[in-house]
Amino acid sequence: MELPIEQDIVLPVPAEVAWDALLDPATWLAEEADVEFVEGGAGSFLMPDGERRGALVEEVTEGERIVLWWWPVDADGVPDSPGRRVVFELEPVFEGTRVSVRDLPVGPLALAHA
């Protein structure tokens, strides 16, 4: 059974800078990324290890929160295993911006943590 992954980091930058970086995942997450960061927007990622992922954006709260679902896909873009729900949240703090990431497996466990 896959477990949730939860991580917080404080970046020494204003929230606007952290938000702009979050919207450009090719600079910090993937070799290539094409994501439309609007509710219902689609996306695709090429990860550093060569894995391809599809994505669907569930929610965007400008400057604060992005929720997306993503899953591995084969060479034809067909999902080849269950996906995960990923929640990114930004919070201004004295030191800069806290970025919280919750990566939850699809299924009852994900719904309990949503």
Stockholm file with secondary structure:
# STOCKHOLM 1.0

chainA/1-114         MELPIEQDIVLPVPAEVAWDALLDPATWLAEEADVEFVEGGAGSFLMPDGERRGALVEEVTEGERIVLWWWPVDADGVPDSPGRRVVFELEPVFEGTRVSVRDLPVGPLALAHA
#=GR chainA/1-114 SS CCCCEEEEEEESSCHHHHHHHHTCGGGTTCSEEEECCSTTCEEEEECTTSCEEEEEEEEEETTTEEEEEEEEECTTSCBCSCCEEEEEEEEEETTEEEEEEEEEESSHHHHHHC
#=GC SS_cons         CCCCEEEEEEESSCHHHHHHHHTCGGGTTCSEEEECCSTTCEEEEECTTSCEEEEEEEEEETTTEEEEEEEEECTTSCBCSCCEEEEEEEEEETTEEEEEEEEEESSHHHHHHC
//
